[in-house]
């Protein structure tokens, strides 16, 4: 079955960096676009970044452009989110996502907390 497992979250001071990882299994990873979403307390889940199956194309929500970079390693079935210049408003649970077999699949999420 499809599984997505995130890691790399934690606490960081404003201006700091974190790199999130998401390992996929149970599907042909290299043929699907991958997404990172986040959900802050009391807010709706929002799409943060998306990367094409080949990794050539990527897009971001405006609030993270220039600070976050999504990338993927299809040989190791892993997608990454490099987060730089973190701000307190980036605090959220971050989820990895893919859409395959007419279904959305989600990881368990990883908490990112940005505070001083």
C-alpha positions in Angstrom: 0.0 0.0 0.0 1.0 3.6 -0.5 3.1 5.0 2.4 4.6 8.4 3.0 6.9 9.0 5.9 8.1 12.5 6.8 11.1 13.4 8.9 13.2 16.4 9.7 10.9 18.7 11.6 11.8 20.3 14.9 12.3 23.7 16.6 14.4 26.4 15.1 14.9 30.1 15.8 13.7 32.7 13.3 16.1 33.0 10.4 17.1 29.4 10.8 16.9 26.4 8.4 15.4 22.9 8.4 15.2 20.2 5.7 12.2 18.0 5.6 12.3 14.6 4.0 9.5 12.3 2.8 10.1 8.7 1.8 7.5 7.1 -0.4 6.7 3.4 -1.0 4.0 1.3 -2.5 3.8 3.2 -5.7 6.0 4.1 -8.7 7.4 7.2 -7.0 9.2 8.5 -10.1 5.9 8.8 -12.1 4.0 11.1 -9.7 4.1 14.7 -8.7 4.8 15.3 -5.1 3.5 18.0 -2.8 4.2 19.5 0.6 1.3 21.0 2.6 1.2 22.6 6.0 -1.4 23.2 8.6 -1.1 25.7 11.4 -3.3 25.6 14.5 -6.8 26.9 13.7 -6.0 27.2 10.0 -6.8 25.2 6.9 -4.2 23.0 5.3 -2.4 24.8 2.5 -0.3 23.7 -0.4 3.3 24.9 0.1 5.2 23.4 -2.8 4.8 21.0 -5.7 7.3 19.2 -7.8 6.8 17.4 -11.1 7.6 13.7 -11.5 10.9 14.4 -13.1 11.8 17.2 -10.7 12.2 19.7 -13.6 9.1 21.7 -12.7 8.3 23.2 -9.2 6.0 25.8 -7.8 5.5 27.5 -4.5 2.9 29.4 -2.5 3.9 33.1 -2.6 4.7 33.3 1.1 7.6 30.8 0.8 9.0 31.8 -2.6 12.7 32.5 -2.4 13.0 30.8 1.0 11.9 27.2 0.4 13.1 24.7 -2.2 11.4 21.4 -3.1 13.5 18.7 -4.7 13.4 14.9 -5.2 15.6 11.9 -5.5 13.7 9.4 -7.6 16.5 6.8 -7.1 15.7 6.8 -3.4 12.0 7.5 -3.6 12.4 10.7 -1.5 11.2 14.2 -1.7 12.7 17.1 0.2 11.7 20.5 1.4 14.6 22.8 2.2 13.4 25.7 4.3 15.6 28.7 4.9 15.0 32.1 6.5 12.3 30.6 8.6 9.7 32.8 10.2 7.3 32.3 13.1 4.4 32.2 10.7 6.0 29.0 9.1 5.1 27.2 12.3 2.9 24.3 11.3 2.6 20.5 10.8 4.1 19.8 7.4 2.6 16.9 5.3 3.9 15.1 2.3 1.2 14.2 -0.3 0.7 12.4 -3.6 -2.3 11.7 -5.7 -2.4 8.2 -7.2 -5.0 5.6 -8.2 -7.6 8.4 -7.8 -6.8 8.9 -4.2 -4.9 11.4 -2.1 -2.3 9.9 0.2 -0.8 11.7 3.2 2.1 11.2 5.5 1.7 11.4 9.3 3.1 14.9 9.3 6.1 16.5 11.0 6.0 19.5 13.3 8.0 22.6 12.5 8.2 25.3 15.2 9.9 28.6 14.6 10.3 30.7 17.7 12.8 32.5 19.8 
